[in-house]
Amino acid sequence: MSRTARPAASGRLGPAPLVAVLLVAAAVAGLSGCGGQPPLTILLISLDTTRPDHLSAFGYDRPTTPTLARLAQEGAVFTHARATSSWTLPSHMSLFTGLPPGLHDVVIDFQTLDQGHKTLGQIFQKAGFGTAGVYSAPYVHGKYGFDRGMDYYERGTQEPMVFDLPPAQQRAQIELREQIGHKEITSQLVTERGLSLLDRLSQPRKLCFLHYFDAHYDYMAPPRIASRFVDRAYTGPITGKNAEALARQLGPTPAAADVEQLEGYYDAELAWIDENLARLLARQKQRGELEQTLVVVVADHGEAFFEHGRYGHRFDLHDEVLRIPIIVWAPGRVPAGRVIDSDVSIADVLPTLMDYAGLPPDPTLDGRSLKPLIDGGRLAPRPVTAALSFFPPGPPKPDHYDLSEAIVQDGLKLVRKVEVPWSPDAEHDIDQPPLVATATIAVYDLAADPGEQHDLAGSGDPRIGRLTEAFEEERERQREALARFQPQGSGPQIMDMPLLEHIRALGY
C-alpha cells in the first residue's frame, strides 16, 4: 500500500538552496515595470493527479521530487490543502475562478463556465500582465472557458484532443483520442512550450499557467527513471500501461506487490515531471528572470491506491483524492522554510496570486489570499468544502446521478451523498433538487483516523451535530452567493453527443 510519509521538515534539505544564487533579488524592487510596478513573472504549475504524500517535499521516503523539495524548503508549503473535487475539470475551474464547484457550476463534463465569472487570465490581463497557458489534458481545454483572458493558450500535446476535432468527428474518435491522451508523454513539451510563450510575452509582468498531466495514468515515464522506482523482479500484471484497466482486474484488495508496483510507476512519473520542472527553473535562471519569479505549485486532485477498495479518483471524496500540495516560492517575497498546517483550498490560490501581484482583492471570489499565513500571520478558521457529481457504474441508471458534498472543519470531515434526478433527454436540467430521502452521511475524525477507516456517523459524538450545522450553514451561504450572481450565458455544451455516452467512452 502507500509508503510511509513523514511530517514535512521546516529545515533545509538537499543541495545548496536556489536562493543562494539569486544575489540580485533585492535589487528587483527598484526596477520599473508595468504601471510603475517591478517586473514579475508568475509561474502557476498544476500537477494533475498528484498526492502530497508521494512528494519528497512532504516527507515521502523515496526521492521522487527533489526540485519541489528545494522549492518547499526555500519557500512555503501547505500541508493541509485540499482540492474542491476529485477530478480535473471542477477542481481546475476552482483554481481559475477562486470559487467552489457550487458557485462556478462546472461540475459535469459538458458544462462551460458562465461568461459572468471572471477567470485567472481575465483578471491578470486586465491588470496589464501578459498571460499564457499550456494544458495537456482535455478537461483543461479552452472550450470550457480556461482560455478566457489568455494572450496565448496552447495545447501541450503532439496529438489533437477530441475537442480539437470538427463536431462531426468527435463522436467517432472520442475513445481513440482518450487512449492516445493517456499514453502520450507530455512533460517535456509542456515545459518547452511554456518557455516559448514566456519569450513571446513582451510585458514586464507576466503570468504563465503550466499543466503537467503525466502523473495521471497511464504511466509512461522514461525507463531510466522507472527503473529507479519499480521492482525489476516483479512478475505480475502491472506494467504502467493500461493501468486503470489492469488495476480494476485486481479487485478491491489486491496483493501488496501489485500495489507497490503500481505506485512505483506512479512515483516514476512524479520524478519525470520534477526533472522537467528543474529544466524550467534552470532556463528561467539562464534568462535572468528567476530572481523576479513567483512559483506556485498546486495539484488538482490526488489518486487512490486501494485505500478504500478502488484505484483512480473520480468516485468519492476521501482524502487520498482530495489532499493536494501547495508550494509557494519567491526569493525575497516568501520566507524560507515556512510550513503551514491550516486547512486551505485550491480556491485560495487565485486570491493569493492577486495579493502577491499587488492587485486589489475581489469580493466576488470565494477563496481568500494565503499570503497572511505565509508571512507568519493568522486567518480566521473557515471550513473547506468539496463536491463531486458522479454517475454510478454498473447497469445504466439514467434517472439520477450521485452528488457528494464534503466539509472539513476542526479536524473532522463530513461527506453527504444524495441522488439527483437527471434525464438523458434534458442534459442541462441537472439543477434539480436532490432526493433527500436517499441521503447517506459519513463522518471521520481526521486527526485520530487520517485514513478515514472508521465512520463516526450514528456514534452519538456531540461534534457531529456541530459539524452538521456548519455543513448546512456553508451550503446556505453558497446558495445565497449563487442567488446574487447574474448569469451572462454559458455558451453551447462542450460536445455534440449525449452525456452518458461521453462519460462511458471516457471510462467513468
Buried (B, 14 or more C-beta within 10 A) or exposed (E): EBBEBEEBBEEBEEEEBBBEEBEEBEEBEEEEBBEEBBBBBBBBBBBBBBBBBBBBBBBBEBBBBBBBBBBBBBBBBBBBBBBBBBBBBBBBBBBBBBBBBBBBBBBBBBBBBBEEBBBBBBBBBEBBBBBBBBBBBBBBBBBBBBBBBBBBBBBBBEEBBBBBBEEEEBBEBBBEBBEBBBBBBBBBBBBBBBBEBBEEBEBBBBBBBBBBBBBBBBBBBEEEBBEBBBEEEBEBBBBBBBBEEBBBEBEEEBEEBBBBBBBBBBBBBBBBBBBBBBBBBEBBBEEEBBBBBBBBBBBBBBBBBBBBEBBBBBBBBBBBBBBBBBBBBBBBBBEBBBBBEBBBBBBBBBBBBBBBBEBEEEEBBBBBBBBEBBEEEEBEEBBBBBBBBBBEEEEEBEEBBBBBBBBBBEBBBBBBBBBBBBEEEEBEEBEEEBEEEEEEBBBBBBEEEEBBEEBBBEEEBEBBEEBBEBBEEBBEBBEEBBEEBEEEEBBEBBBEBBBBEBBBBBBB
